[in-house]
Amino acid sequence: MLTPWGYEVDELPDLITVSDFNEATNSRYAGDARIEPAIASASAAIRAYCGWHVAPVLDCSITLDGEAGDIWLPTNALASVTSATVGGDDVTVTGSNRRGRVRLAHKTCGLGNVAIDYVAGYDVAACPDLMGVVVQRVMASVAMTTYGVSQETAGGVSISYSGSALSDLGSAFLPDSVKAALSTYRLVRSHAA
């Protein structure tokens, strides 16, 4: 399947599973039908912001225009390059780094003439900060659809919820604090002229 970031994968699972979420929340929401769609929504929002699939580790394929110099893959967690061709001919990969930079032993200039198969992505179990962001986005989504109140009073006790909690629309939306937490995973490119 073609991803929104221009490369193909066999499938694109959510960043975490319902089982992962239940484990992280001590099954507090186990059986809640809103969890799975909230995970899907949070996964899509996080990936859109980061500019690539982020997790899990996946086999990927991409066709790119050849450039003078190195090829940049849309990832910042490149595990390996499994094959590369230029104009249909196999070429040697002479170097790569985890940020997605790949150097080929062949001149690559041309439109759509470079095909690379590679493995990329994070293991979310090894990234507790990423897991935490996804879980928090899902919980925000579920809490706001459940409660959606700004103030409660019972007897002599009154509780007012903060404005930031009320403005957090949950899984599909990323407030600035979440964007800051995702900065490590966001794909950013800078080229000098």
Secondary structure by P-SEA (a helix, b strand, c coil): cccccccccccccccccaaaaaaaaccccccccaaaaaaaaaaaaaaaaaccccccccccccccccccccccccccccccccccccccbbbbbccccccbbbbbcccccccccbbbbbbbbccccccaaaaaaaaaaaaaaaaaacccccccccccbbbbbccccccccccccccaaaaaaacccbbbbbbcc
